Amino acid sequence: MVAILLTVCLIGDPSQCRDHRIALTPGTTLVQCLMAAPPHIAQWSEDHPGWHVERWQCSDVSRQDI
């Protein structure tokens, strides 16, 4: 399963960061993830106004323990 992995930090306290995962539709490839990620990240940011996306990546999470 491919997912967008975000590292997000509090806007008011940038030292407070956490990881968040946005699961994508089963069968999504890494290339499709890269193309689809910006709108998903924008929506996540809109839904979480106190947080700033520090970095993101697409990853095959079925191959690792996150």
C-alpha positions, 0 to 999 in steps of 0.5 A: 500500500502506498501512502503520503508520509508527512512530517508536520510541526506546530506553527506556534511551537516548531519544535513540536513535530509529528509524523502523519500518514495519508493512505491512498487507494489500494493499487496506487503506484509511487508515481501516481502518489507523487502526482496526487500528493499536492492536493491531499497535502493542501487538504490536510493543511486546510483541515489542520490550520495549526500545523505546518507540513515540514516535509513529505514523501510517498512510500510503500508502507506495506514494505516497512513498519511505520 
